[in-house]
């Protein structure tokens, strides 16, 4: 009996040892968790991330990605800047502003190669061009990207900073305020242009700032600097999968659109309209440039615009972004 008990004990010990080895092995192969915060609620421009998630591409790359809805680029900049989220989508001028205020941010993939900033008004109000905004009320939240960049924007439009009066309006209240006449104009990203067309029709007045001489980079993926230094392989894997998703969704958008519509409880027609506008914003006009690339001269230009608009601590703009995690073979089909 003693020998039997001893044998059972030895077997139990062996089984325990094997279990412990298995546990260590499993832990060693565990997927890297990433909480990726968006700049806003899910929209057409986010469909590639959700498509990559659905297809299991992040998982195949050893990542466990959780996509978190955002509440504006400023909020995303704060979260990523302090490391609450390792990665997030932020409007580039906003990110550069926050970096100048101490946020630890590094751009790792550009998404909107063209500025999404737009100004909307009603033609029936008598406004025909941006010059007619002088003396008018523009409604937007205090944290609105275009409002934040107004000193630089006004200069490009040939206006003085104080030529317009800014009125606080909630993001969801812009259209209602414009319709009622409570404001004369408002701001919005171009990817929702179709909504203004639908509501205002022929009475819609619009100026895309990229067509008015203010074409900064816009939405981009930023990493927390400390996280990036400690986890370069993880960031590289995330960027490469996201690049692939954008390239494939641009080439074959229907499944990506349908998936996003389901995820965001939206109409396929609306997501399609949104994505068609996004395609204009992500087009870098260079068939030889990898999707997601930042150009040195443009980053220097954008930094000067931000530095001239805000009271920030000067820094080396070339430390605020990198192309080293991009796969140079992944390019948009022009």
Buried (B, 14 or more C-beta within 10 A) or exposed (E): EEEEEEEEEEEEEEEEEEEEEEEEEEEEEEBBEBBBBBBBEBBBBBBBBBBBBBBEBBBEBEBEBEBEEBBBBBBBBBBBBBBEBBBBBBBBBBBBBBBBEEBBBBBBBBBBBBBBBBBBBBEEBEBEEBEBBBEBBBBBBEBBBBBBBBBBBBBBBEBEEEBBEBBEBEEEBBBBBBEEEEBBBBBBBBBBBBBBEEBBEEEBBBBBBBEBEBBBBBBBBBBBBEBBEEBBEBBBBBBBBBBBBBBBBBEEBEBBBBBBBEBBEBEEEBBBBBBBBBBBBBBBEEEEBBBBBBBEEBBEBBBEBBBEBBEBEEBEBEEBBBBEBBBEEBBBEE
